[in-house]
Amino acid sequence: MAKKDLSEVKARRYIAQVSYTYQKNADPNLTEDSFREKIIRLVKALCTHDDDKFYIIFHDKDIDQNGELKSLHAHIYFEFKNSRFYSSLFKTLEISRNKNLQVVKDKAKVCRYLTHRNEKDINEGKYQYEISEIISSKNSDYRLDICGKSKRADKKKSEQEEVDCCLEISYQICEQGLLLNQAKEKLFEEFDRLSAQQLWNRNKKQFEINRQEYIDKEFVRMSKGNRNHIGLYIQGSGGTGKTTLARFLAEERDDHGQHAPSTNKKRLDLGSGYDGQRTIVINEFDASCGISFRELFQILEPDAVTQLSSRFKDAHIINDLTIMTNSDDFINWTDAWFPKKKEYHQLMRRIPFFIKLLTKNRNTVAELYHYKAAKDIGDKCKDAYEKVKTYNLGKTLDEEHLRKQAKKLLSDIRSLHQKKIKKATTSKSSTDQSEKRSSNSFVRNKQ
């Protein structure tokens, strides 16, 4: 695949080879020990999610076709919780050519290659590296990946095993919210490539039905006051990275990423293409999109979901995070929604957070603001947002750094939101107890 075709490639699993000689040409002072330390540090920095996995091994005993010792190089296997861009890994690891960074299709085969335990490597007499030389993440099990998976891949599954596996996947989709891409990955991990593809083709329609069943059940649950929704507005001028930040926040929320409906001057079609994503991102969203502020209130309702009309069908929306981006100042943006009476509190309690992106000395920072008003205080609601924290997004909006900041932002937003819910629940409980005591007192006095 040509390099120009790889800029938008995203995957969860990669195998990389990094050459000491190539990096030493760029840094003549680089020693073999410092190269090893650098690779380990970079890999750990790339694996930011608790569920990210990696294996690293340094090959220093490989022999080339001329019988000469090859220079030191590192082989790295990545298995990310969320898909990563090929271009980002290529740049961060300072890889010399496209051939040295590949998307992984057969995990067991790639893992066995790290220590030259594939049948082809053994037949060619390649040096067998010790398993103890593998440097791995804490959540990895190299022996399981090379033995357990390889044994399954070589074993022909019975028809009943195939049926049982597909039924289990259907259950996980319908009852546990397993995503369709995860379901497909499970088939390819459990069966050989051709069998997995056949099973996917045969069961895809049923899996899609199961997915819709899950969405419908979640909609019913959320319609009873269990939505717990957060609205977030991101403001920033062009080039500050608000769209990218919104996407990273969605990807940190869960594997399903974002639903980004199209917006135009006539009508926002929120339901078209929706597939149960927990995060909806509406870019360049404002009052000119053809919906009223009452409809906006429905979309952002904190406690319960409502059925929204789509051009194609009535969509069951089960998101619990809506991110809106625009270049307008947040307060000015809210003003534009109200033709007459300004219902600031009703809108702002639905958007309890906004992020202001600013550029200072060519450095982009994100300021997080939190709405503190517990009741309607009229125009003073506009002054009820308090700045929580400032996040440094960097000078060049480096993808990996921006993703880390998105993770911190989402964590802080969740923490503040949970504290607010806990405080409101405690307050309601105290009020209920007080009313109960007053009621009992009234009954006693009446008697």
C-alpha positions in Angstrom: 0.0 0.0 0.0 1.4 3.4 -1.0 2.2 5.8 1.8 -0.3 8.4 0.4 -3.0 5.8 1.0 -2.2 5.4 4.7 -2.9 8.9 6.1 -6.5 8.0 7.1 -6.0 4.3 8.0 -7.1 3.4 11.5 -6.8 0.1 13.3 -6.6 -1.4 16.8 -3.7 -3.9 16.1 -0.3 -3.0 14.6 3.1 -4.7 14.3 6.1 -2.3 14.0 9.8 -2.6 13.4 12.1 0.2 14.5 15.7 0.3 13.4 18.5 1.4 15.7 20.8 2.2 12.7 18.1 4.5 11.1 17.6 6.4 14.4 21.4 6.7 15.0 21.8 8.3 11.6 19.5 11.1 12.9 21.1 11.1 16.4 24.8 10.1 16.3 25.0 10.2 20.1 22.3 7.5 20.4 23.6 4.3 22.1 22.1 0.9 21.9 21.0 1.1 25.6 19.5 4.6 25.1 17.7 3.2 22.0 16.1 0.4 24.0 15.1 2.8 26.8 13.6 5.2 24.2 11.5 2.5 22.5 10.1 1.3 25.8 9.3 4.8 26.9 7.5 5.7 23.6 5.5 2.5 23.5 4.2 3.0 27.1 3.4 6.6 26.2 1.3 5.5 23.2 -0.6 2.9 25.3 -2.7 5.5 27.3 -5.8 3.3 27.9 -5.9 0.8 30.7 -6.9 -1.9 28.2 -4.2 -1.1 25.7 -1.7 -4.0 25.2 1.8 -4.3 23.9 4.8 -6.7 23.4 8.3 -5.4 22.7 11.4 -7.5 21.8 14.8 -6.4 20.7 16.4 -8.5 18.0 20.2 -8.5 18.2 21.0 -12.0 16.9 19.4 -12.0 13.5 21.5 -13.1 10.5 21.0 -11.6 6.9 21.2 -13.5 3.6 25.0 -13.0 3.5 25.5 -14.6 6.9 26.2 -11.2 8.5 24.7 -10.1 11.8 21.9 -7.7 11.4 21.9 -4.4 13.3 19.8 -4.1 16.4 16.1 -3.5 15.9 12.9 -3.6 17.9 9.7 -5.5 17.0 6.5 -4.1 18.7 3.0 -5.5 18.8 0.2 -3.0 19.7 -3.4 -3.9 20.6 -5.3 -0.7 21.4 -8.6 -0.4 23.1 -9.6 2.3 20.5 -8.5 2.5 16.9 -5.4 4.6 16.2 -4.3 6.4 13.0 -1.5 4.7 11.1 0.2 8.1 10.4 0.4 8.9 14.1 2.3 5.7 15.1 4.5 6.0 12.0 5.6 9.5 13.1 5.9 8.9 16.8 8.0 5.8 16.5 10.2 7.4 13.8 9.7 4.4 11.5 11.9 4.3 8.4 9.4 3.0 5.8 5.8 1.8 5.4 6.9 -1.8 5.2 7.9 -1.6 8.9 4.5 -0.7 10.2 1.6 -3.1 9.3 -2.0 -3.6 10.4 -2.3 -7.0 12.1 -4.7 -9.5 10.6 -3.5 -12.7 12.3 -2.6 -12.0 16.0 -1.3 -15.4 16.8 1.0 -15.5 13.8 2.4 -12.0 14.5 3.0 -12.8 18.2 4.8 -16.0 17.3 7.0 -14.1 14.9 8.3 -11.9 17.7 10.4 -14.9 19.1 10.6 -16.6 15.7 8.2 -19.4 16.7 6.3 -19.6 13.4 6.8 -22.8 11.4 8.3 -20.8 8.5 10.9 -19.2 10.9 11.8 -22.5 12.4 12.3 -24.2 9.0 14.5 -21.3 7.9 16.7 -21.7 11.0 16.1 -18.3 12.4 17.4 -17.6 15.9 14.8 -18.5 18.6 14.5 -15.7 21.1 13.5 -16.6 24.7 10.0 -15.7 25.8 11.6 -14.1 28.8 13.0 -11.5 26.5 9.5 -10.2 25.7 8.7 -6.9 27.4 4.9 -6.7 27.8 2.1 -4.7 29.3 0.7 -5.9 32.6 -2.6 -7.0 31.0 -0.9 -9.2 28.4 -0.2 -13.0 28.3 2.3 -13.9 25.6 2.2 -17.6 26.2 -1.6 -17.6 25.8 -1.5 -15.5 22.7 1.0 -17.8 20.9 -0.3 -21.1 22.3 -4.0 -20.8 23.0 -4.8 -18.8 19.9 -2.6 -20.9 17.6 -4.2 -24.2 18.8 -7.6 -22.8 18.2 -6.6 -21.5 14.7 -5.3 -25.0 13.7 -8.4 -26.8 14.9 -11.4 -27.3 12.7 -14.5 -26.2 14.6 -17.5 -28.4 14.6 -20.8 -27.1 13.3 -22.3 -27.1 16.8 -19.4 -25.0 18.1 -20.0 -22.5 15.3 -23.7 -22.3 16.3 -23.0 -22.0 20.0 -20.4 -19.2 19.3 -22.8 -17.2 17.2 -25.6 -17.6 19.7 -23.3 -16.4 22.5 -22.4 -13.3 20.4 -26.1 -12.6 19.6 -26.7 -12.7 23.4 -23.8 -10.3 24.1 -25.1 -7.9 21.4 -28.7 -8.0 22.6 -28.1 -8.0 26.4 -24.7 -6.4 26.9 -24.4 -3.9 24.1 -21.6 -5.6 22.2 -20.8 -3.6 19.1 -21.0 -5.1 15.6 -17.3 -4.5 14.9 -16.4 -6.2 18.2 -18.7 -9.2 17.2 -16.8 -9.6 13.9 -13.5 -9.5 15.7 -14.6 -12.2 18.1 -15.4 -14.5 15.1 -12.0 -13.8 13.6 -10.3 -14.6 16.9 -12.2 -17.8 17.4 -12.1 -19.3 13.8 -9.8 -19.4 10.8 -10.1 -16.5 8.4 -12.4 -18.1 5.8 -14.7 -19.7 8.4 -15.0 -16.4 10.3 -15.9 -14.5 7.1 -18.5 -17.1 6.2 -20.1 -17.0 9.7 -20.1 -13.2 9.6 -21.8 -13.2 6.2 -24.4 -15.7 7.4 -25.2 -14.0 10.7 -24.7 -10.3 10.0 -28.4 -9.6 9.5 -29.3 -11.3 12.8 -26.6 -9.5 14.6 -28.0 -6.2 13.3 -31.4 -7.2 14.5 -29.9 -8.0 18.0 -28.2 -4.6 18.0 -31.5 -2.8 17.4 -33.2 -4.9 20.1 -30.5 -3.6 22.5 -31.0 0.0 21.4 -34.8 -0.3 21.8 -34.4 -1.8 25.4 -32.0 1.0 26.4 -34.4 3.6 25.0 -37.2 2.2 27.2 -34.9 2.2 30.3 -33.7 5.8 29.6 -37.2 7.0 29.0 -38.0 6.2 32.6 -35.6 8.9 33.9 -32.3 6.9 33.7 -30.5 8.9 31.0 -28.0 10.8 33.0 -27.1 13.0 30.0 -24.4 15.6 29.7 -24.4 18.5 27.2 -21.0 20.0 26.3 -20.3 23.0 24.1 -16.8 23.6 22.5 -16.0 27.1 21.2 -13.0 28.0 19.2 -11.9 29.8 16.1 -10.8 27.9 13.0 -7.7 25.8 13.4 -7.9 25.4 17.2 -8.8 21.8 16.9 -12.4 21.8 18.3 -13.7 19.2 15.8 -10.7 16.9 16.5 -11.1 17.3 20.3 -14.8 16.5 20.1 -14.0 13.3 18.2 -11.3 12.2 20.7 -13.7 12.8 23.6 -16.2 10.6 21.8 -13.6 7.9 21.3 -12.6 8.0 24.9 -16.3 7.6 25.9 -16.4 4.2 24.2 -15.3 2.1 21.3 -18.3 3.1 19.2 -17.0 6.7 18.8 -19.3 9.5 17.6 -22.5 9.9 15.6 -21.9 13.1 13.7 -25.2 14.0 12.0 -25.2 16.3 9.0 -26.2 20.0 9.6 -27.5 22.4 7.1 -29.5 25.6 7.0 -32.8 23.8 6.5 -32.8 21.0 9.1 -30.7 19.0 11.5 -31.4 15.3 10.9 -30.2 13.8 14.2 -31.5 10.2 13.6 -30.2 9.5 10.1 -27.4 6.9 10.3 -27.6 6.6 14.1 -26.5 3.2 15.4 -26.7 3.5 19.2 -23.6 5.6 19.7 -23.4 7.0 23.2 -21.9 10.2 22.0 -23.4 12.6 19.4 -21.2 15.3 18.0 -22.9 18.2 16.2 -20.2 20.3 14.5 -20.9 24.0 13.6 -24.2 23.8 15.3 -26.3 26.9 15.9 -29.9 28.2 15.9 -30.0 28.4 12.1 -30.2 24.6 11.7 -34.0 24.5 11.5 -35.0 23.3 15.0 -36.6 25.2 17.7 -35.2 25.7 21.2 -38.0 23.4 22.5 -36.6 20.6 20.3 -33.1 21.4 21.5 -34.3 21.0 25.1 -35.6 17.6 24.1 -32.3 16.5 22.6 -30.4 17.7 25.7 -32.8 16.5 28.3 -30.7 15.3 31.3 -33.0 12.7 32.7 -35.1 11.1 30.0 -34.8 10.3 26.3 -37.5 11.1 23.7 -38.2 9.7 20.3 -36.9 12.0 17.6 -38.2 12.0 14.0 -35.7 11.3 11.2 -36.2 11.7 7.5 -36.0 7.9 7.2 -37.5 6.6 10.4 -38.3 7.5 14.0 -34.9 7.0 15.8 -34.4 5.8 19.3 -31.6 8.0 20.6 -29.8 6.5 23.6 -26.8 8.8 23.9 -25.7 10.2 27.2 -23.2 12.8 25.9 -23.9 15.5 23.3 -21.0 17.6 22.1 -21.7 20.8 20.1 -19.0 22.8 18.4 -19.0 26.4 17.0 -16.8 29.4 16.7 -19.3 31.6 18.5 -18.9 32.7 22.1 -21.0 30.4 24.2 -23.2 33.1 25.8 -23.8 34.7 22.4 -24.7 31.2 21.0 -27.3 30.7 23.7 -28.9 34.1 23.1 -29.5 33.2 19.4 -31.8 30.3 20.4 -34.5 32.5 22.0 -36.6 34.7 19.8 -38.3 36.4 22.8 -38.2 35.1 26.4 -34.6 34.1 27.4 -34.9 30.8 29.1 -31.2 30.7 30.1 -31.5 28.3 33.0 -33.4 25.7 31.1 -30.8 25.6 28.4 -27.7 25.9 30.6 -28.7 23.2 33.0 -28.8 21.0 29.9 -25.3 22.2 28.9 -23.6 22.2 32.3 -20.1 22.3 30.7 -18.4 24.4 27.9 -14.8 24.4 26.7 -13.2 27.6 25.4 -10.2 27.0 23.1 -7.7 29.8 23.0 -4.4 30.3 21.3 -1.7 32.0 23.3 1.8 32.4 21.9 1.0 29.8 19.2 0.1 27.4 22.0 -3.5 26.1 22.2 -5.2 25.8 25.6 -8.6 24.5 26.7 -10.5 26.2 29.5 -13.2 24.1 31.1 -16.3 25.9 32.6 -19.0 24.4 34.8 -22.5 25.7 35.4 -23.2 26.2 39.1 -26.7 27.7 39.3 -29.1 25.3 41.1 -32.2 27.4 40.2 -33.4 30.0 37.7 -31.8 33.3 38.4 -32.7 35.1 35.2 -30.0 36.9 33.3 -27.5 36.1 36.1 -27.4 32.5 34.8 -25.0 33.8 32.2 -22.5 34.5 35.0 -23.0 31.2 36.7 -20.3 29.3 34.8 -17.1 28.9 36.8 -13.7 28.1 35.3 -12.6 24.7 36.5 -9.3 24.0 34.9 -7.0 24.9 32.0 -5.5 22.1 29.8 -2.4 22.6 27.5 -3.2 21.2 24.1 0.3 22.1 22.7 1.6 24.1 19.8 1.1 21.7 17.0 -2.0 19.9 18.3 -0.1 16.6 18.3 -2.6 13.8 18.1 -1.3 11.6 20.9 -0.9 14.6 23.3 -4.4 15.8 22.3 -5.9 12.4 23.0 -4.3 12.4 26.5 -5.8 15.8 27.2 -9.2 14.6 26.0 -9.0 11.7 28.4 -8.2 14.1 31.3 -11.0 16.4 30.2 -13.6 13.6 30.1 -12.5 12.3 33.4 -12.8 15.7 35.1 -16.3 16.3 33.5 -17.5 12.9 34.7 -16.2 13.6 38.2 -17.9 17.0 38.4 -21.1 15.6 37.0 -21.2 12.7 39.5 -20.6 15.1 42.4 -23.5 17.3 41.2 -25.8 14.3 40.9 -24.8 13.0 44.4 -25.4 16.4 45.9 -28.8 16.7 44.2 -29.8 13.2 45.4 -28.7 13.9 49.0 -30.6 17.2 48.9 -33.8 15.5 47.5 -33.5 12.7 50.1 -33.2 15.3 52.9 -36.3 17.2 51.6 -38.3 14.0 51.3 -37.5 13.1 54.9 -38.4 16.6 56.1 -41.7 16.4 54.2 -42.4 13.0 55.7 -41.8 14.3 59.2 -44.1 17.3 58.6 -46.8 15.0 57.2 -46.5 12.7 60.3 -46.7 15.7 62.6 -49.8 17.0 60.8 -51.5 13.6 61.3 -50.6 13.5 65.0 -51.9 17.0 65.5 -55.1 16.2 63.7 -55.6 13.2 65.9 
